[in-house]
Amino acid sequence: MPKEKQIDIAKALHPESDELKTDKDGNITAVIVDEELDAYECQFHNDGCVQVNTEGYGWITLSKENLYRLMLMIEEAEETYDEMDDEV
């Protein structure tokens, strides 16, 4: 019997989630999806932190996996900012 393919519901609903994007001004942002499949805009400000916009929501529900991925995204954003600084 063939193995069933599993669908990542979060990716199906929000295909660009967990991907860093850099705008024309050099700001890095991303969308994350919590365990309730709500999408949140995030901004990385080159300070080792992330600002999560929760406007319109009463709470955000993050799993260990969500938090781990967010930590990786902070590190990736920091590396990108470092590379941008090296180019100047």
Backbone as CSV, one residue per row, in Angstrom:
resi,resn,N_x,N_y,N_z,CA_x,CA_y,CA_z,C_x,C_y,C_z
1,MET,0.849,-1.172,0.000,0.000,0.000,0.000,0.896,1.237,0.000
2,PRO,0.646,2.205,-0.919,1.483,3.400,-0.979,1.302,4.272,0.266
3,LYS,2.385,4.909,0.636,2.367,5.796,1.794,1.574,7.050,1.439
4,GLU,0.676,7.463,2.352,-0.140,8.642,2.107,0.693,9.905,2.266
5,LYS,0.469,10.845,1.363,1.164,12.117,1.433,0.457,13.003,2.449
6,GLN,1.229,13.574,3.370,0.658,14.455,4.379,0.695,15.889,3.877
7,ILE,-0.375,16.603,4.111,-0.473,17.995,3.695,-0.156,18.881,4.892
8,ASP,0.720,19.870,4.669,1.014,20.872,5.690,-0.065,21.945,5.574
9,ILE,-1.041,21.896,6.472,-2.193,22.791,6.387,-1.762,24.247,6.511
10,ALA,-0.836,24.534,7.414,-0.369,25.922,7.589,0.224,26.451,6.287
11,LYS,1.042,25.642,5.610,1.647,26.056,4.343,0.598,26.157,3.238
12,ALA,-0.397,25.285,3.284,-1.452,25.345,2.283,-2.266,26.639,2.425
13,LEU,-2.526,27.047,3.660,-3.290,28.266,3.908,-2.456,29.533,3.723
14,HIS,-1.184,29.440,4.100,-0.284,30.600,4.067,1.040,30.173,3.424
15,PRO,1.066,30.052,2.093,2.229,29.476,1.407,3.550,30.212,1.625
16,GLU,3.511,31.493,1.933,4.755,32.247,2.111,5.158,32.366,3.576
17,SER,4.524,31.595,4.445,4.871,31.675,5.863,6.277,31.129,6.106
18,ASP,6.882,31.655,7.158,8.230,31.251,7.593,9.317,31.565,6.574
19,GLU,9.065,32.516,5.678,10.074,32.927,4.697,10.408,34.389,4.929
20,LEU,11.684,34.673,5.137,12.103,36.053,5.319,12.023,36.801,4.001
21,LYS,11.567,38.044,4.084,11.496,38.908,2.913,12.180,40.217,3.264
22,THR,12.948,40.750,2.318,13.615,42.026,2.511,13.001,43.028,1.540
23,ASP,12.521,44.161,2.072,11.919,45.171,1.195,12.996,46.082,0.617
24,LYS,12.587,47.034,-0.211,13.534,47.910,-0.911,14.338,48.786,0.051
25,ASP,13.822,49.002,1.271,14.528,49.796,2.268,15.441,48.957,3.154
26,GLY,15.484,47.653,2.928,16.346,46.765,3.697,15.725,46.228,4.975
27,ASN,14.415,46.403,5.149,13.720,45.870,6.321,13.360,44.411,6.077
28,ILE,13.556,43.595,7.095,13.270,42.163,6.970,11.983,41.839,7.720
29,THR,11.086,41.146,7.027,9.800,40.760,7.601,9.505,39.300,7.258
30,ALA,8.486,38.777,7.906,8.025,37.416,7.620,6.615,37.266,8.175
31,VAL,5.962,36.219,7.750,4.665,35.831,8.304,4.869,34.497,9.003
32,ILE,4.362,34.409,10.227,4.376,33.126,10.930,2.931,32.678,11.124
33,VAL,2.749,31.395,11.294,1.423,30.821,11.520,1.462,30.096,12.859
34,ASP,0.497,30.422,13.726,0.479,29.777,15.041,-0.267,28.444,14.978
35,GLU,-0.415,27.811,16.109,-1.041,26.487,16.173,-2.523,26.518,15.851
36,GLU,-3.133,27.704,15.893,-4.541,27.833,15.535,-4.707,28.273,14.083
37,LEU,-3.594,28.239,13.338,-3.538,28.565,11.909,-3.817,30.031,11.608
38,ASP,-3.600,30.902,12.607,-3.673,32.341,12.387,-2.316,32.835,11.916
39,ALA,-2.322,33.787,10.983,-1.080,34.340,10.434,-0.758,35.666,11.113
40,TYR,0.516,35.865,11.428,0.985,37.072,12.100,2.166,37.656,11.342
41,GLU,2.125,38.967,11.128,3.238,39.672,10.504,4.334,39.866,11.553
42,CYS,5.565,39.631,11.146,6.711,39.796,12.033,7.712,40.749,11.400
43,GLN,8.371,41.533,12.249,9.434,42.425,11.798,10.690,42.122,12.595
44,PHE,11.802,42.096,11.884,13.102,41.851,12.492,13.893,43.156,12.387
45,HIS,14.385,43.657,13.518,14.991,44.989,13.544,16.495,44.977,13.779
46,ASN,17.159,43.868,13.503,18.616,43.769,13.649,19.056,43.997,15.094
47,ASP,18.261,43.495,16.026,18.612,43.629,17.441,18.477,42.299,18.187
48,GLY,18.433,41.201,17.426,18.315,39.883,18.040,16.906,39.573,18.522
49,CYS,15.941,40.382,18.102,14.557,40.206,18.540,13.630,40.169,17.330
50,VAL,12.385,39.821,17.595,11.344,39.861,16.565,10.130,40.557,17.168
51,GLN,9.497,41.398,16.371,8.265,42.054,16.790,7.123,41.366,16.046
52,VAL,6.187,40.788,16.812,5.060,40.075,16.229,3.825,40.959,16.349
53,ASN,3.205,41.268,15.216,2.016,42.104,15.219,0.803,41.238,15.541
54,THR,0.244,41.440,16.725,-0.915,40.671,17.165,-2.194,41.500,17.123
55,GLU,-2.137,42.654,16.444,-3.317,43.516,16.356,-4.488,42.728,15.761
56,GLY,-5.624,42.836,16.408,-6.818,42.137,15.944,-6.978,40.747,16.548
57,TYR,-6.012,40.317,17.322,-6.073,38.997,17.957,-6.021,39.162,19.478
58,GLY,-6.684,38.286,20.178,-6.671,38.301,21.643,-5.463,37.581,22.214
59,TRP,-4.903,36.643,21.444,-3.751,35.865,21.896,-3.089,35.211,20.703
60,ILE,-1.918,34.650,20.965,-1.169,33.882,19.965,-0.778,32.570,20.628
61,THR,-0.978,31.472,19.933,-0.694,30.146,20.484,0.477,29.539,19.727
62,LEU,1.635,29.474,20.391,2.853,28.974,19.756,3.300,27.671,20.398
63,SER,3.645,26.719,19.568,4.197,25.443,20.028,5.718,25.560,20.148
64,LYS,6.335,24.529,20.658,7.804,24.486,20.698,8.371,24.615,19.296
65,GLU,7.726,23.946,18.335,8.195,24.001,16.952,8.080,25.414,16.393
66,ASN,6.954,26.118,16.692,6.793,27.505,16.257,7.906,28.379,16.833
67,LEU,8.163,28.215,18.124,9.183,29.026,18.789,10.570,28.728,18.247
68,TYR,10.862,27.454,18.005,12.156,27.078,17.450,12.345,27.689,16.067
69,ARG,11.329,27.592,15.226,11.404,28.171,13.880,11.581,29.683,13.964
70,LEU,10.907,30.330,14.899,11.037,31.767,15.078,12.459,32.137,15.505
71,MET,13.054,31.332,16.380,14.448,31.571,16.776,15.385,31.437,15.575
72,LEU,15.155,30.429,14.747,15.974,30.266,13.543,15.815,31.451,12.600
73,MET,14.599,31.969,12.499,14.353,33.116,11.632,15.056,34.365,12.158
74,ILE,15.102,34.544,13.482,15.835,35.669,14.067,17.301,35.564,13.685
75,GLU,17.884,34.375,13.828,19.293,34.174,13.473,19.526,34.430,11.988
76,GLU,18.622,33.937,11.146,18.748,34.132,9.701,18.652,35.623,9.347
77,ALA,17.739,36.336,10.002,17.598,37.776,9.761,18.871,38.510,10.182
78,GLU,19.429,38.131,11.321,20.667,38.763,11.791,21.804,38.550,10.792
79,GLU,21.907,37.338,10.260,22.942,37.046,9.260,22.729,37.880,8.003
80,THR,21.476,38.038,7.602,21.164,38.846,6.420,21.520,40.300,6.658
81,TYR,21.184,40.831,7.837,21.561,42.208,8.150,23.080,42.368,8.165
82,ASP,23.802,41.389,8.707,25.271,41.437,8.719,25.818,41.476,7.289
83,GLU,25.240,40.658,6.423,25.672,40.656,5.014,25.394,41.997,4.351
84,MET,24.257,42.609,4.672,23.922,43.928,4.108,24.928,44.975,4.596
85,ASP,25.307,44.886,5.880,26.291,45.825,6.425,27.642,45.663,5.752
86,ASP,28.014,44.413,5.438,29.301,44.139,4.790,29.341,44.704,3.377
87,GLU,28.173,44.801,2.731,28.101,45.300,1.370,28.239,46.812,1.287
88,VAL,28.025,47.497,2.404,28.076,48.966,2.409,29.491,49.455,2.510
